[in-house]
Each structure stands twice: as structure tokens, then as C-alpha cells.
Amino acid sequence: MTEQLPAATSVAVLGTGIMGSGMARNLARSGLDVRAWNRTRAKAEPLTTDGVRVTDTPAQAVDGADVVLTILHDGPAALETMRQAAPALRPGTVWAQATTAGLDGLDALAAFAREQDLILLDSPVLGTKQPAESGQLLVIAAGPSSARTAVRPVFDAIGSRTVWVGASGEEGAATRLKLVVNSWILAITHGTAEALALAKGLGVEPQGFFDAIAGGPLDNGYLHAKAGQLLGGNLEPSFAAKTAEKDARLIVEAGERSGVRMDLAAAGAERFRRAVGQGHGDEDMIASYFASFDGTEGTQG
């Protein structure tokens, strides 16, 4: 039987953006000793009111931490940050890597973990801003079974459920599943955006569309959530369009690596690129809607 590492009492959170800030708060509220670093320190400072210690460097955050949690924009950002933290990383430290890094990105992170003798847990999360703030994320985790006890207080604080996938020590099982799920989420998002854009173009009231599918197999709770954001003019990001573009491209790359054409994901990445180019990059990913129009024709309200 594999010997279990003891339950963590301290955690370093590297990245306190839309997702990381809520995760850090819930970790502190659970009683863990939490240190946090963010590239722009001012964005992390509000966490001090919840008992989080904000540091100037990644190395200061990870010094002495039982678990390091990375939740950054992409794989290269996570790798760069961990390299900055390297002088203070102890061999055997558990690294819960929650950034959506893609297959190639995870390969580079796993190589770094081996170089530094870290215990890497591939542990992306499902959920957006509100679930992160309420501690209701779904954690998809893969990695050595010896680290499960150590990381349980961390995952229990940030999520409602943890799903372990793959064999013990297998690299990438969680990332592969996350990419599959994200491909579905982005497809629904674009479908919602295009249906509402076509309704506007044809002069169809959105409510007529909702009434037509109500209660049947075509109805969808996520459709209503995203449509409500757009039609209500609330584009505060639960998941930003520029990040969704990155994830769409990771999905396409994963498909290419495995011999699968991801035509919808590729088209979706292009929609996000146009929306970002129109100035909607920091808005919610339902801003894909605006990619259906030139200029301001698609403005809601």
C-alpha cells in the first residue's frame, strides 16, 4: 500500500484572477494557511481581508507551503511562474496544477516537476467565477495516489466534488477530460450566440425562440444562463472571451495531436478572435455573439 502524505495545512495560490481569487478566499475560510501571489499585486490585495497573505514573488508564496496551487492564464504562464518559485520549492512538494494548459503545455509542466522532484497533480477545475467564489467547483484530478490525503483539504475547500481519473501516476488524464468537456461548453456558447444573432438579424424576438424549445429535449439551462447575460446587458466575465479563445485553440491542438479534426472548435476560436478584436476580450465569452456582426450592428439594448 502506498504511504499517504499527511493532510496539508498550508497552500500557496499562484494566480488570483477571476478563478484564483475565489479559490484563495475559500481556502483561507476553511482554516488553511494561505499565501497568494498575482502578477499584478493590487488585484490580490483584497484577499488580505480574508486572512490571505499576499506576497511580492512566487518564491515567497511557495516557501514552506505543503501544496502549491497554480491557476494562471495558460501553460507557459504557469511554467514561467513556477520557474520563478523554484528557489523556494522543496523536493516532494505537492503541486496541484489547475491551469487549463493543454496537452503540450502539460508536458512542459510535467518535465519541470520531474526536474524539481515535485509531486504533480493534474487537477483542472470545471466552473466559472460564481462556483469559484462559492467553493462549488468540480475538481478533475489525476496523479499519484500518495498525494490524495495531502491535497484533500485543498480540493474540499475549492470544490463540491473531486473526481479522480486515470491510473495512479498517469500524466494528463484530467487535462484530456477537461478539454473534452470544454469543447462541449464552447459549442453551446457559440450555438447560443449565433441563434440570438440570427434572431436579431431576422427580426425574431428571442422569447419566441425560448418558447419554441421550452420543456423539450432542445431546451438547455446553460442556453438560458448565457442568453440572460447577453440580453440583460451584463457581460461581466464569468469566463472571459480572450481566455475562451485560448482554450478553443488548445482543443484544436489536442485534436490535431490525436488525429481528430475539430472543425467546430476551430471556427469557434475564430469567432472569439473576432470578438476580442472588436474590444470584447475582457467580457464574458457569450460576447461571441458580436462576432456575427460588423461594427455595432449586434449591440443589445
N, C-alpha and C positions, 0 to 999 in steps of 0.2 A: 504493500500500500504506500502511495506517495505521501511523504510527510507534508503537512499543510503549514504554510507560513501563518503567523499569528494575524489576527484581525488588525487592520490599520487604525491608527489613532490620529494620523496627520496626513494631509494631502496637499499637493501643490497643483493649482489650476493655472495652466498656461493658455491664455486667451479668454478674455471676458467680454466678448461681443454679444450679439443677440442671444445666443445659446449659453455661452460660458458664464455670463453674469448671473443668470437664474440658477445655474448649476452650483456656482460657488456659494450663493446665498443658502441654498438648501443643504449643502454640505456643512456650512457653519451652524445652521439651525439644528442639525442633527447631533451636534456636540463634538464634531471633529475639529481639530486644529487645522485651519485653512490659511494657506498663503496663496496669493494670486499675483500674476504678472500679466500686463497687457502692453502691447507696443505703444499705445497712447495711454499713459498712466492716468490722465484725467478721467478717462472712461471707466477706470477701475475704482477710482477713489470713493464713489458712493457705497461700495461694498464694506467700507470700514464701519459703517453704522450697524452692520450685521455681525461684526466681530471678525471679519476677514482682514488679515494682514497683507497690505499691498506693498509689493517690492519694486525696486528700480530695475532689477535684472532677472532673467530666468534663473541664473545660478543662485541668487538669493532666495528665490521661491522654493527651489527643489532641495536646498541644503537641509539634510536631516529628515526629509519627508519620507513616509512609508510608501506612499503611492504618488505618482506623477500622472496627472490627467491633462492631455492635450486636446484642445477643441479650437482649432485655428482654421484659416480660410481653406488651405489645401495642403497637400503633401509636402511641397517644397517649403512652405512657411513653417510647418511642424518640424521638418528636419533642421532648418536654419535655427529655430528656437532651441531645439534640443542640443544642437552643437554649442550654442551659447551657454547652455546649462551644464555642459559636460564636465567642467572642472569640479562641480559640486555633487555630481551624481555618484552614489555609492554602488559598487557591484551588488547585484541581487535585488536592486530596487524594482518594484513593480511599476510598469509603465502602461497605463490604461489609455490607449490611443483612440480617441473618439472622432478625430477629424475625418471627414469623407475624403480619402486620399486617392482612391482608385487603385487598380492593381499595380501599375508601375510605381506609383507613389508609395504604396505599402512595401513593395520590395526594397526600396531605398531605406525606409524606416526600419525594416526588419534587419537589414545589414548593419545599420547603426547600432541597433540593440545588441547584436552579437558582438560588435566591436567593444561596446561599453559593458558587456556582461549584465545587461538588463533583462528582466522578465517581461516580455512584450505580450500584452493582451490586446488583440484586435477587437475593439469594442465601440463601433459606431452606434449612434442612437437614432431612433425614429421619433419624430416630433418636431415642433417648431417653438416659437417664443413662449406661448402660453403654457404648454406642457412643461417646458424647461423651468419656468417660473414656479409652477405648482408641484414640481417633483414627480410628474406623471409621464416621463419619457419611457420608451421601451428601449432597453439596452440589449443589443445583439452582441454576444461576446464569444470569442474563441481564443484558445491559448492553453498553457499548461494548467492542469487541474490543481497543481500545488498552490496556485495563487488565488484560488476561488475564495477561500476563507478570508484572506488578506483584503481582497477588494470588495467583499460583500457589504461592509458599511458604506462604502462609496457608492456602489450601484444602488443600494437600497435607498440612499438619500436623494439620488437624482431621478430615479425611475420607479414606476409602479410595478415593473416586472423585468426580470433578466432572463433572456433565452440564450442558453449555451448551445453552440453549434460546432460541428466538426469534431475530429478526434483530438485528444489532449496533445498540445504542442503543434497542431496543424496551423499553418500560417494562411490567412486570407479567407477562411470560410465565412467569417462575419462580414467582411467587406464585400464578398461576392453576393451574399444575400441582400445587403444594403443596396447595392447597385440595381438588383432586380426590382426591389420594392420602389426605389426612386424612379425607375423607368416608368412604372405604373402611375405614380403620383404626378410626374411631369406630364404624362399623356392626358390624364384627367384635367390637369390645369390648363393645358393648351386647348383641349376639347371645349372646356367651359368658355375660355377666352374667344375662340373662333365662333362658337354658337352665338354668343352675345354680340360679337362684332357683326355677324351676318344678320342677326335680328335688327340691329340698328340700321344697317345698310338697306334692308328690305322694308323698314318701317313697321316691324313687328314688335309689339310690346313684350318685354321679357316675361311678364307674368303669364302671357298666353303660352309661352314655351313651358314654363313651370307647371301650369295647369294640365297641359297635354301629357306630360310624363308622370304626373303625381301618382304615387302609390304603386306604380308598376315596376317591372324589372329595370327600366331605363332610369328610374329615379336614383338619386345619389346624394348622400349627406354632404360629401365634400364639394359637389357642384354647388349646393346652396350656400355653403360657407364662403367659397371663393366668389360666387356671384354676388352675395350680400356685401362683401368688402368692396367690390368694384362699383356696384350700383349705388352703394351708400357713400362713395367718395372717400372711403377710408383705406388708403394704400400704405399705412404704416406697416413695415415689413414684419411678418411672422417668419418669412424666409425671403431674402432679398433676390431680386431678379438677377443681379450680377453673380450671386452665388449659385443660383439655379442654372445659369449658363455654364458655369464651371462644372457642375455635376452632370449636366447633359453631355458635355464633351467627354467626361470620364466614362460615361455609359457607352458612348460611341467607341471610344478607345478599347474598352473591355470587350465589346463585341468583335472588333477587328482582331484583337489578340486571340479570340477563341473561334474565329471563323464564322461569326454571325453578323449579318448586316442589320444595323439598327437605323432604318430609314426614318422612322418617326422621331427618334431621339435626335438624329442629325438635323431634321427640319425644325425640331423644337429648339435646338441650340441656336439655329439661325434666327428664329423668332426672338429669342432672348437677346441675341446680339443686336438686333434692330431696336428693340425696346430700350436697351442700355444706351445705344447711340442716340436715341431720342431724349435721353435725360431721365430715364426711369430705373436706372440701375440700383438705386438705393430704396426703391419702392418694393412692395410685395410682388412676388412672382406672377400674380394674376395680371400684372402690367404687360404680360404677353399680349393682352388684348390690343394694346396700342400698336403693336407690330402689324396689325391688319390694315392700318391706315397710314397715309402720308400726312405729315404735319399734324394739325389738331382736329382732324375730322372725327376722330373717335372719342373726343372729350365727353365724359359723362356729366350729367347735371342739367 
